[in-house]
Amino acid sequence: MQVALQITFWICLAGLFHIYVGYPMLIWMLARLRSQRVDKRPLAKSISVVVSAYNEAAVIGRKLDKIIASDCSDQIVEILVASDCSNDGTTDIVANYLDDRVRLLHFEERRGKPAVLNDVVPQCQSDIVVLMDSRQELEANSISELIANFSDPKVGVVSGELVFRAPEGNTTVGQGIGMYWKYEKFIRRHESQIRSVPGATGAIYGIRKELFERIHDLTILDDVVIPMQAVVKGYRCVFEPNAVAYDTPSQTTTKETLRKRRTIAGSAQLLLHHPSWILPWKNPIWFEFMSHKILRLASPLLLAVLAGANLALDEIPLYRVLLAFHVGFYLSAVVGYWFQMTGRKSKCFGVQLMFVRLNATTLAALWDALRGRFTAAWQKTT
């Protein structure tokens, strides 16, 4: 019995190590050994921009100003604002915007972003379509840096970089988001250098129009499904760190947890809508997809089994020491939580709290996915 428990313990530990440490280290090493460069050059092609909007009256005017002010503005032939049943004045602002390239596509029924994109993208006039949300701010060169990657005929999708601006009075919540996002970007950057990223950031990404396929109207992660559909056709999805979009992270635990639960539930939904992607002979980036998107869903189970096996083996000196580390780790997360609740910063305990909260959120998200709690119609979280 003890042998079986020990094997279980080390399998779970190895799985967790691969998910959070081993995989990032492996792709970092592979990127150094066999990086695939993108033939990136200025691209003199026309561009269609699609901005998804739901009740964005507070920001849509500024967003359009930023797009028009892009250094490649003369290449932008149209800006399609796709309003998913907005009722706060967003449509009036767009309809009265003083640039003929701006076109409002308003949908009277609220169906969600995937259904809106299914209707709007086929209407685009250009071969290159840049998709973005309304809230985030752009740099003047964000779009030009993004589309320059399409000079490489192997590139089908290009993801921009989402940068979080920490507001004044930033707490452990904001710090945790910042640390997690830096970790995510490290992974994406090196995945891009090896082969492809299994997804893009919805804040700003581009696709060759010919590669766009309709997605399921109930899709939660359109910014994963749309790029992956291009990848399975043999094209690359690359990460462009100079195509920046700025956002402000959620400053409350409730809002950030809800946002993360929706994202993780979307990852679980991938298994339902696209089961072939977990087959290595159907997915050109199977290893990246499984390691980055799917195996993380098993993390809470691995942690629970690991803890149970460790408790059952506490009579063995080695496992007694490991149990002490186990308990210490979770206690440090509790301390981090205390810092958060008191509105204080904590560099020492932020990572532990982030890890525990991420796995608790994953567990809740799996339950959400089973119940079908989340729909494709997005809600504001900041």
Secondary structure, DSSP 8 states (H G I E B T S, - for coil): -HHHHHHHHHHHHHHHHIIIIIHHHHHHHHHHHS------------EEEEEEESS-TTTHHHHHHHHHTSTTGGGEEEEEEEEES--SSHHHHHHT-S-TTEEEEEESS---HHHHHHHHGGG--SSEEEEEESSSEE-TTHHHHHHGGGGSTTEEEEEEEEEE---TT--HHHHHHHHHHHHHHHHHHHHHHHS--S---TTEEEEEGGG-----TT-S-HHHHHHHHHHTTT-EEEEEEEEEEEE----SHHHHHHHHHHHHHHHHHHHHH-GGGGSTTT-TTHHHHIIIIIGGGGHHHHHHHHHHHHHHTTTSHHHHHHHHHHHHHHHHHHHHHHHHHTT---TTTHHHHHHHHHHHHHHHHHHHHHHT---SS-----
